[in-house]
């Protein structure tokens, strides 16, 4: 079943799977960049865009006149997708944005351990885990993908059989 974003309730979201989807988008290793890093590179952006994002309200139109126009259109789409990620991060409350950026953006080479990041922010590991889990959900909530984006939506939705009894009673399902 295909869901439309506006038709769903918060209880329709699988929080753990959504957190893992966002986590895997930003996950990197020493020999492989994250999907976010690759998107930034292809869109001509960088983590520095989090400090001074540039937004464009210019509409884009679809055209298939020649290969050069198609390349330009794809580049513009990648920029829009990258800007959607920047928007999702910059529109988190400070507490969540700070830990998210400290771990996934500023720690791109993973030279700091999770404990180091937590300590640098004055948090215990358990506080940092709780804060990061909320930040991952906020990223998914703030991300506004389009149909032509690789990621239209970072949420993972529960199938009707997975919903809790409480959810079914509340929403008449």
Helices and strands as residue ranges (DSSP letters): G 5-7, G 10-12, H 15-26, H 35-43, G 47-50, H 67-90, H 94-100, I 101-105, H 114-120, H 125-142, G 160-162, H 165-170
